[in-house]
Amino acid sequence: MTFMVLDENNHHCILPRIKPEPGDGERRYREAYARRKIRLDRKYVISCKQSEVPLSVPWDPSNQVQLYTLEDSAFLSFKLDIMVTVNAKQTFNLLSDLCRRKQWDPFYKECQLLQQVNEDDAIYHVISTVPSAEGKPQDYILLASRRLPCTTGDPYVVAFRSVSLPTHPPINEYSRGESLCSGFCIWSEGDKTKVSYYNQFTPGLVSQVTTNIAGLSSDFASTYQACERFLVENTKDSAGDVNTPEP
């Protein structure tokens, strides 16, 4: 069942958190969360024909990564928001350096810069800590693109997606994973900074992500608490990375 409460202006109200009754009530509550996870998995499988088209695109200097926050029924995506006390410029500098992500993200085991395309675009080889269905370590070839705000109120953007490089084809040691679209949008909000992380589902992530969304795991919470600590502890390192005025 779906419950909805409207106020006097016909706007949605936020319902308080449900507290299931002990015993059967708690059991039914957990079963409902499990059914929600199954629906998320099914929606992904039905909506994305991953087996028909490759996720990686041939690398070409004219490629541009664009990040959209508009929901589309053809894709299943997720977003995470955190607030940090580090200013937006320093947060942008730290999160756009993919080689440092393993310092806070347990998904990253190793990361190597393969090609610095220009000041704002780079290609990395990432080795994941999460094995594939075959039990092999997964690796990724990722294009990382960062963009400064165009005008006041716009976010800093750091976007990632898989590309294919002829010089780095898949090898037997790893199972080549693919990332369709992910990244960060970073806004200044008074004396704090809002960081939003977006990701479109891919086969290698669907089980991990839907488990977290269903509330059956605290991986997301612990990961982004580690991200916040990383930002706070490394602000001095990033102060001069990007020579641009604050928007």
C-alpha positions in Angstrom: 0.0 0.0 0.0 1.1 3.6 -0.6 0.1 6.3 1.9 -0.1 9.9 1.0 -1.0 12.9 3.2 -1.8 16.4 1.8 -1.7 19.7 3.7 -4.2 22.5 3.3 -2.4 23.7 0.1 -2.6 20.2 -1.4 1.1 19.7 -1.0 2.6 16.4 0.0 3.5 16.0 3.7 6.3 13.8 5.0 5.1 10.9 7.0 6.8 9.9 10.2 9.0 6.8 10.2 7.1 3.6 10.6 7.7 1.7 13.8 6.5 -1.9 13.3 4.9 -3.8 16.1 7.2 -6.5 17.6 6.8 -10.0 16.3 4.7 -10.4 13.2 4.7 -6.7 12.5 8.4 -6.5 12.4 8.6 -9.6 10.2 6.1 -8.2 7.7 8.0 -4.9 7.7 11.3 -6.7 6.7 9.4 -8.7 4.1 8.1 -5.5 2.5 11.7 -4.1 2.3 12.8 -7.3 0.6 9.9 -7.1 -1.9 11.0 -3.5 -2.6 14.5 -4.6 -3.5 13.1 -7.3 -5.8 11.0 -4.6 -7.6 14.1 -2.4 -8.0 16.1 -5.3 -9.5 13.2 -6.2 -11.9 12.8 -2.6 -13.0 16.5 -2.5 -13.9 16.5 -5.7 -15.8 13.4 -4.8 -17.8 14.2 -1.2 -18.6 17.9 -1.5 -19.6 18.8 -3.8 -22.4 22.4 -4.1 -21.2 23.1 -7.3 -23.3 22.3 -5.5 -26.6 24.6 -2.6 -26.5 28.0 -2.0 -24.9 28.3 0.5 -22.1 31.7 1.7 -23.1 32.2 4.1 -26.0 35.3 4.4 -28.1 37.5 7.1 -26.7 37.8 10.2 -28.8 39.0 13.7 -27.7 35.6 15.1 -28.9 33.6 12.9 -26.4 31.8 14.9 -23.7 30.3 13.6 -20.5 27.0 15.2 -19.6 25.3 14.5 -16.3 21.5 14.9 -16.1 19.4 14.9 -13.0 16.1 14.4 -14.8 14.5 11.1 -14.0 13.7 8.9 -17.0 11.5 5.8 -16.9 13.9 4.0 -19.3 16.7 4.1 -16.7 17.1 3.3 -13.0 19.4 5.8 -11.2 20.2 6.9 -7.7 21.4 10.0 -6.0 23.1 10.5 -2.6 23.4 13.9 -0.8 25.8 14.8 1.9 26.6 18.2 3.5 30.2 19.0 4.4 32.0 21.9 6.1 34.7 22.1 3.4 34.2 24.8 0.8 32.9 23.8 -2.6 36.2 24.7 -4.5 38.3 22.4 -2.2 35.7 19.7 -2.3 35.7 19.8 -6.1 39.5 19.6 -6.2 39.6 16.6 -4.0 36.8 14.6 -5.5 38.0 15.2 -9.1 41.4 13.4 -8.3 40.3 9.9 -9.0 43.7 8.5 -7.8 42.8 9.6 -4.2 39.4 8.0 -4.2 40.7 4.7 -2.7 41.5 6.7 0.4 37.7 6.8 1.2 35.8 4.6 -1.2 36.1 0.8 -0.3 35.0 0.0 -3.9 38.4 1.3 -5.2 41.5 -0.9 -4.7 43.9 0.7 -7.2 43.7 3.6 -9.6 46.3 4.6 -12.2 46.2 7.7 -14.5 46.5 6.5 -18.1 46.2 9.7 -20.1 45.8 13.4 -19.1 43.7 14.5 -22.1 43.6 18.1 -21.1 43.3 20.3 -18.0 39.7 19.0 -17.3 39.6 15.5 -18.7 41.7 12.4 -17.8 41.4 8.6 -18.3 42.1 6.2 -15.5 42.5 2.5 -15.0 40.6 1.5 -11.8 40.8 -1.9 -10.1 37.8 -2.7 -7.9 37.6 -4.5 -4.6 34.3 -6.1 -5.7 34.7 -9.3 -7.7 32.6 -10.2 -10.8 30.1 -13.0 -11.0 32.9 -15.2 -12.2 35.0 -14.5 -9.1 37.6 -12.4 -10.9 38.7 -8.9 -9.8 36.9 -6.2 -11.8 38.7 -3.4 -13.6 37.4 -0.3 -15.4 38.7 2.3 -17.9 37.1 5.5 -16.8 37.0 9.0 -18.4 36.8 11.6 -15.7 35.6 15.0 -16.7 35.4 18.0 -14.4 33.7 21.3 -15.0 33.7 24.6 -13.1 30.5 26.5 -12.5 29.4 28.6 -15.6 27.6 31.2 -13.4 26.6 31.9 -9.9 24.4 29.2 -8.5 25.7 26.5 -10.9 27.4 23.5 -9.3 30.9 22.2 -9.8 30.6 18.9 -11.7 32.8 15.8 -11.7 31.5 13.1 -14.1 32.7 9.6 -15.0 31.9 7.0 -17.6 33.5 4.0 -19.2 35.5 4.3 -22.4 37.5 1.8 -24.4 41.1 2.3 -25.2 42.9 0.2 -27.9 46.1 0.4 -25.7 44.3 -1.1 -22.7 42.0 -4.0 -23.9 40.4 -6.4 -21.3 42.9 -9.0 -20.0 42.3 -12.5 -18.5 43.5 -11.4 -15.1 40.4 -9.1 -14.6 36.8 -9.0 -15.6 36.2 -5.7 -17.4 33.4 -3.8 -15.7 31.6 -0.8 -17.2 30.1 2.4 -15.7 27.4 4.0 -17.7 27.2 7.4 -16.0 28.1 8.6 -12.5 29.5 11.7 -10.8 29.3 14.5 -8.3 27.5 17.9 -8.3 28.9 20.3 -5.7 27.1 23.4 -4.5 28.0 26.2 -2.0 25.2 26.6 0.5 26.2 29.3 3.0 29.0 28.1 5.2 28.5 24.5 4.1 28.8 22.5 0.8 26.2 20.2 -0.6 27.7 17.1 -2.5 25.3 15.0 -4.6 26.5 11.7 -6.0 24.6 10.3 -9.0 24.9 6.8 -10.6 23.0 5.0 -13.3 22.7 1.3 -12.7 24.9 -1.3 -14.4 24.9 -5.1 -14.0 27.9 -5.1 -11.7 26.3 -2.6 -9.3 22.6 -3.6 -9.3 22.7 -6.0 -6.4 24.9 -3.8 -4.2 22.9 -0.7 -4.8 19.4 -2.1 -4.4 20.5 -3.8 -1.2 21.5 -0.4 0.1 18.3 1.3 -1.2 16.1 -1.3 0.4 17.7 -0.5 3.8 19.4 -3.9 4.2 22.9 -2.5 4.3 24.7 0.5 5.7 27.5 0.5 3.1 26.4 3.9 1.6 26.3 5.6 5.0 29.8 4.4 6.0 31.3 5.2 2.6 30.1 8.8 2.6 31.0 9.3 6.2 34.5 8.3 5.2 34.2 10.7 2.2 33.4 13.5 4.6 36.4 12.7 6.8 38.6 12.6 3.8 37.5 16.0 2.7 37.9 17.6 6.1 41.4 16.0 6.7 42.8 17.1 3.3 41.4 20.6 2.7 44.9 22.2 2.9 46.2 19.9 0.1 43.5 21.1 -2.3 43.5 24.9 -1.6 45.4 25.9 -4.7 44.6 23.2 -7.2 42.1 25.3 -9.3 42.8 28.9 -10.0 39.3 30.2 -10.2 37.2 32.6 -8.0 34.5 31.2 -5.8 31.1 31.5 -7.7 
